[in-house]
Amino acid sequence: MSQPPDRLFAQPLEQVPDFVFNEDVVRVFPDMIKRSVPGYPTIVENLGVLAARFAQPNTALYDLGASLGAVTQALRRHVRVDGCRVIAVDNSAAMVERCQQYLNAQDSMFQELLPVEVVEADILNLALQPASVVAMNFTLQFIAPEQRLALLAQIRQALLPGGALILSEKLCFADDQQQQLLNELHLDFKRANGYSELEIAQKRSAIEHVMKPDTLQAHEQRLREAGFSKVVPWFQCLNFASLIALP
């Protein structure tokens, strides 16, 4: 499938609306996330590698906030455990439709992949089946802060012994100098990937009321409050990181 470039914020907007995962975003999302999130391809591919270690026979593997299914595809490429199935969940109808198209294309290129179900649903209202792996790749940051602990506690209850939650998030930092440096480096990353100052400014305005990042310490504390026994950061690139949380 063709992947058009992200030019959503290239022209001046009289009023910048809040960011939503609509048809316009879906159309350019692969280009947008690759040019906006440092380390994204590494995180996605290694989520499949990590999942292969924790996946257990006859269990569900969840991709919560699946967007276009990049993590789901990685899970299907790497996990070879009998009876596993992937459940990819997103609340955007446009994302779900395009995700299914991408997965159909994957099916046409590979054999003996894990079965997958794509579900349009709000993950806050989802009844989770017993799972050995739950992946949340840049999803929690879009959940209202006061609802995050309850969601993580629900995931912890669904996780089987020996399973894992793999959580990737943009970070903020309590130290002002660290925050400023990593923020500036992230802007440099975007500039190096061809985004103009106008695009950067308008995208920031669109997303600042929608995405609320936490510090690494806040993530670790909340995960422990949710019932996880161990939190292991396994990846960080600038202000983006991924953690393994063990039940």
C-alpha positions as a printed NumPy array, in Angstrom:
array([[  0.   ,   0.   ,   0.   ],
       [  1.201,   3.502,  -0.805],
       [  2.173,   5.672,   2.143],
       [  1.588,   9.373,   1.4  ],
       [  3.742,  11.926,   3.214],
       [  2.502,  13.718,   6.308],
       [  1.597,  17.249,   5.256],
       [ -1.354,  17.73 ,   7.618],
       [  0.102,  20.811,   9.288],
       [  2.09 ,  22.199,   6.366],
       [ -0.293,  25.09 ,   5.679],
       [ -1.183,  27.798,   8.209],
       [ -4.412,  27.033,  10.083],
       [ -6.583,  29.829,  11.446],
       [ -7.416,  27.617,  14.42 ],
       [ -5.564,  24.384,  15.15 ],
       [ -8.046,  21.684,  16.249],
       [ -7.225,  19.037,  18.822],
       [ -5.505,  16.011,  17.341],
       [ -7.804,  13.085,  16.497],
       [ -7.12 ,   9.763,  14.783],
       [ -9.411,  10.455,  11.833],
       [ -9.242,   9.553,   8.136],
       [ -6.7  ,  12.298,   7.409],
       [ -4.328,  11.049,  10.122],
       [ -4.802,   7.405,   9.134],
       [ -3.837,   8.207,   5.558],
       [ -0.421,   9.606,   6.545],
       [  0.128,   7.803,   9.858],
       [  3.023,   5.519,   8.815],
       [  5.02 ,   8.524,   7.619],
       [  3.959,  10.672,  10.581],
       [  5.028,   8.273,  13.283],
       [  8.29 ,   7.309,  11.594],
       [  9.29 ,  10.98 ,  11.322],
       [  7.999,  11.967,  14.773],
       [  8.983,   9.154,  17.159],
       [ 12.717,   8.412,  17.409],
       [ 13.378,   4.687,  17.696],
       [  9.873,   3.694,  16.602],
       [ 10.877,   0.945,  14.111],
       [ 13.256,  -0.565,  16.688],
       [ 10.571,  -0.588,  19.365],
       [  7.976,  -2.193,  17.106],
       [ 10.178,  -4.976,  15.785],
       [ 11.567,  -5.795,  19.207],
       [  8.09 ,  -5.927,  20.704],
       [  7.665,  -9.048,  18.599],
       [ 10.963, -10.455,  19.875],
       [ 10.034,  -9.712,  23.493],
       [  6.554, -11.162,  23.062],
       [  8.038, -14.424,  21.793],
       [  9.721, -14.874,  25.191],
       [  6.556, -14.333,  27.238],
       [  3.853, -15.82 ,  24.985],
       [  2.213, -18.96 ,  26.363],
       [  0.161, -21.653,  24.58 ],
       [ -3.561, -21.086,  24.144],
       [ -3.565, -17.506,  25.37 ],
       [ -4.41 , -14.095,  23.979],
       [ -1.814, -11.535,  22.93 ],
       [ -3.281,  -8.029,  23.07 ],
       [ -2.279,  -4.992,  21.057],
       [ -4.182,  -2.213,  22.836],
       [ -4.346,   0.976,  20.821],
       [ -3.299,  -0.95 ,  17.744],
       [ -3.62 ,   1.938,  15.249],
       [ -2.556,   0.447,  11.889],
       [ -1.389,  -2.819,  13.435],
       [  2.391,  -2.447,  13.257],
       [  2.81 ,  -4.16 ,  16.642],
       [  0.254,  -6.83 ,  15.728],
       [  2.244,  -7.604,  12.602],
       [  5.445,  -7.875,  14.665],
       [  3.736, -10.242,  17.111],
       [  2.59 , -12.435,  14.246],
       [  6.064, -12.475,  12.684],
       [  7.884, -13.523,  15.843],
       [  5.569, -15.563,  18.069],
       [  5.467, -19.279,  17.257],
       [  3.483, -20.683,  20.182],
       [  0.615, -23.126,  19.72 ],
       [ -2.855, -21.75 ,  20.283],
       [ -1.897, -18.089,  20.615],
       [ -4.076, -15.488,  18.961],
       [ -3.662, -11.731,  18.64 ],
       [ -6.455,  -9.328,  19.555],
       [ -5.828,  -5.855,  18.13 ],
       [ -8.011,  -3.137,  19.625],
       [ -8.486,   0.489,  18.625],
       [-11.303,   2.986,  19.141],
       [-10.85 ,   4.709,  15.761],
       [-13.053,   3.234,  13.042],
       [-10.704,   4.611,  10.382],
       [ -7.7  ,   2.969,  12.055],
       [ -9.503,  -0.362,  12.439],
       [-10.519,  -0.455,   8.786],
       [ -7.005,   0.291,   7.521],
       [ -5.435,  -2.045,  10.109],
       [ -7.508,  -4.917,   8.753],
       [ -6.339,  -4.102,   5.23 ],
       [ -2.687,  -4.179,   6.314],
       [ -3.186,  -7.497,   8.102],
       [ -4.891,  -8.976,   5.044],
       [ -1.858,  -7.944,   3.022],
       [  0.418,  -9.608,   5.595],
       [ -1.62 , -12.805,   5.304],
       [ -1.088, -12.802,   1.558],
       [  2.698, -12.632,   1.967],
       [  3.299, -15.043,   4.867],
       [  2.023, -18.446,   5.876],
       [  1.32 , -19.928,   9.314],
       [  0.86 , -16.607,  11.062],
       [ -1.019, -16.337,  14.332],
       [ -4.755, -15.751,  13.906],
       [ -5.784, -12.173,  14.585],
       [ -8.999, -10.404,  15.497],
       [ -9.297,  -6.652,  14.965],
       [-11.77 ,  -5.013,  17.347],
       [-13.151,  -1.487,  17.332],
       [-13.607,  -0.697,  21.019],
       [-12.64 ,   1.625,  23.844],
       [ -9.97 ,  -0.228,  25.803],
       [-11.341,   1.317,  29.007],
       [-14.532,  -0.721,  28.511],
       [-12.892,  -3.916,  27.267],
       [-13.328,  -7.231,  29.073],
       [ -9.86 ,  -8.737,  28.759],
       [ -9.424, -12.47 ,  28.23 ],
       [ -6.582, -14.363,  29.978],
       [ -3.444, -13.06 ,  28.291],
       [  0.255, -13.826,  28.319],
       [  1.293, -10.612,  26.507],
       [ -0.282,  -7.167,  26.453],
       [  1.332,  -4.458,  24.322],
       [  0.456,  -0.793,  24.679],
       [  2.56 ,   1.139,  22.216],
       [  2.163,   4.898,  22.782],
       [ -1.436,   4.418,  23.92 ],
       [ -1.561,   5.134,  27.651],
       [ -0.485,   8.749,  27.071],
       [ -3.821,   9.365,  25.311],
       [ -5.842,   7.992,  28.251],
       [ -7.016,  10.521,  30.836],
       [ -4.461,  10.484,  33.698],
       [ -7.102,   9.68 ,  36.315],
       [ -8.128,   6.55 ,  34.367],
       [ -4.658,   5.076,  33.827],
       [ -4.26 ,   3.196,  37.101],
       [ -7.59 ,   1.37 ,  36.788],
       [ -6.742,   0.317,  33.226],
       [ -3.332,  -1.016,  34.245],
       [ -4.88 ,  -2.864,  37.189],
       [ -7.347,  -4.507,  34.804],
       [ -4.478,  -5.555,  32.534],
       [ -2.59 ,  -6.929,  35.523],
       [ -5.598,  -9.049,  36.485],
       [ -5.843, -10.473,  32.968],
       [ -2.123, -11.316,  32.732],
       [ -1.179, -14.898,  33.471],
       [  1.833, -15.791,  35.644],
       [  4.933, -15.553,  33.487],
       [  3.314, -13.046,  31.14 ],
       [  4.242,  -9.422,  30.507],
       [  2.904,  -5.979,  29.743],
       [  5.096,  -4.085,  27.28 ],
       [  4.44 ,  -0.36 ,  27.603],
       [  5.918,   2.29 ,  25.297],
       [  5.414,   5.988,  26.054],
       [  6.722,   9.471,  25.486],
       [  8.368,  10.675,  28.689],
       [  8.569,  13.971,  30.478],
       [ 11.238,  14.75 ,  33.072],
       [ 11.202,  16.299,  36.531],
       [ 14.596,  17.909,  35.977],
       [ 14.038,  21.106,  33.968],
       [ 17.411,  20.997,  32.218],
       [ 16.932,  17.382,  31.178],
       [ 13.431,  18.181,  29.941],
       [ 14.651,  21.143,  27.913],
       [ 17.588,  19.273,  26.386],
       [ 15.596,  16.217,  25.351],
       [ 12.75 ,  18.355,  24.057],
       [ 15.182,  20.343,  21.917],
       [ 16.805,  17.149,  20.638],
       [ 13.378,  15.786,  19.718],
       [ 12.67 ,  18.971,  17.763],
       [ 16.012,  18.528,  15.992],
       [ 14.932,  14.982,  15.118],
       [ 11.738,  16.306,  13.535],
       [ 13.606,  18.999,  11.615],
       [ 16.076,  16.413,  10.338],
       [ 13.094,  14.415,   9.065],
       [ 11.811,  17.325,   7.011],
       [  9.224,  18.966,   9.234],
       [  9.072,  22.762,   9.002],
       [  8.843,  25.093,  12.002],
       [  5.19 ,  25.716,  11.084],
       [  4.4  ,  22.004,  11.011],
       [  6.154,  21.432,  14.327],
       [  4.349,  24.345,  16.017],
       [  0.896,  23.458,  14.722],
       [  1.272,  19.764,  15.538],
       [  2.348,  20.712,  19.065],
       [ -0.752,  22.896,  19.457],
       [ -2.962,  20.076,  18.186],
       [ -1.633,  17.449,  20.534],
       [ -0.826,  19.316,  23.751],
       [ -4.344,  18.965,  25.196],
       [ -4.728,  15.364,  24.001],
       [ -1.483,  13.634,  24.945],
       [ -0.305,  13.85 ,  28.564],
       [  3.106,  12.188,  29.132],
       [  4.421,  11.01 ,  32.503],
       [  7.88 ,  10.721,  33.98 ],
       [  9.538,   7.312,  34.054],
       [  9.25 ,   7.36 ,  37.848],
       [  5.496,   7.993,  37.635],
       [  5.1  ,   5.066,  35.239],
       [  7.057,   2.746,  37.512],
       [  5.124,   3.789,  40.621],
       [  1.748,   3.43 ,  38.905],
       [  2.612,  -0.002,  37.523],
       [  3.549,  -1.195,  41.003],
       [  0.327,   0.253,  42.4  ],
       [ -1.523,  -1.689,  39.706],
       [  0.002,  -4.907,  41.037],
       [  3.047,  -5.471,  38.855],
       [  6.012,  -6.88 ,  40.748],
       [  8.849,  -5.748,  38.463],
       [  9.304,  -2.923,  35.962],
       [ 12.245,  -3.128,  33.565],
       [ 13.023,  -0.274,  31.148],
       [ 14.444,  -1.943,  28.042],
       [ 14.665,   0.919,  25.533],
       [ 14.978,   4.696,  25.413],
       [ 15.675,   7.043,  22.524],
       [ 15.57 ,  10.707,  23.49 ],
       [ 12.243,  11.236,  25.283],
       [ 10.606,   7.998,  24.134],
       [ 10.921,   4.775,  26.116],
       [  9.567,   1.251,  26.471],
       [  9.141,  -0.82 ,  29.641],
       [  8.482,  -4.444,  30.493],
       [  6.129,  -4.88 ,  33.461],
       [  5.951,  -8.318,  35.039],
       [  3.048,  -9.649,  37.154]])
